[in-house]
């Protein structure tokens, strides 16, 4: 039994050192060398250099002077520890009621007519509940409200929307999206 037990213990130790120590250290080194920003959480800083969030996670914003993110199903508004979708299907009465209420609130807040089309991302949460992006249509519908509240020209606000827009993944997947945190930081800086 000893002949089998000692090699098994040695192999366990070797595999543990390789898989539990050397490999993670090597991958961390490669990530830090080649993808430092992403490996450190894609952190976003304000004008003073203070970290205010991650470009990968949505944050709640309220009030007429800010662009508003998608609704969040993650806990109490963009709670990373409660990430997840509502899991309500498209015919679920609770979801339909919530979407109707959100659409009415969106139209009211942005001064739109009762018949105005509302972008789907303005009334539904993402799969994770933490999506940091809104659609270009959503951002453009919010632009006049934000411009009025800030005393800016709508064209200046639309220019900021363009600067905060991320292109399609790999150049051809999905649709361009506006990073709400980055856009609101541009508004705060007045640039």
C-alpha positions, 0 to 999 in steps of 0.5 A: 500500500505504501508503494502506491500511497507515496507516489499518489501523495507526491503527484497530488502535491505536484499537480496542486503546485502547478495547477493551484500556484504556477498556472494562476501566477503565469496567467495573472502575469500575462494578463497584467502585461498584455491587458492591464486595464481589463485585468484590473476591472476596466476601472473608470476615473473622474477628472480628479483621478478617483475611481468611480466605477467600471465600464463593464458594470451599470450604475444607477443615475437619477434626475433630469441632468443625467442619462438614465441607464436600463432598469436593473433586476440586480437587487436594489439597483445594479447590485453586483452581488445580486446579478441576474435577470428577472426570469419573467417570460415575455407573456408574464403579466408582471413583466407586461405590467412593469414594461407598461409602467416604465414606458409611461414613466419614460415618456413622461420624464422625457417629454414624449407623446403618449404614442411615442415609441420607447426603445426596448432597453429603456423598459427592460433589464438586461440578462445580468441586470448590470448592463452599462450600455443603452442603445443609441436610440435611448440616448438620443431620446434622452438628449433633449431632456438632459440638454434642457436641464443642463442649459446646453445645446442638444447638438453638444449633448449629442456630440458627447453621446457619440464620444461615449458610444462603443462600436459593435463587438469585433466590428460586426457583432451586436449593435453600438451601445452608449456607456452611461457612466462614461457619458455622464462623466463627460457631462460632468466634465462639461466636455 
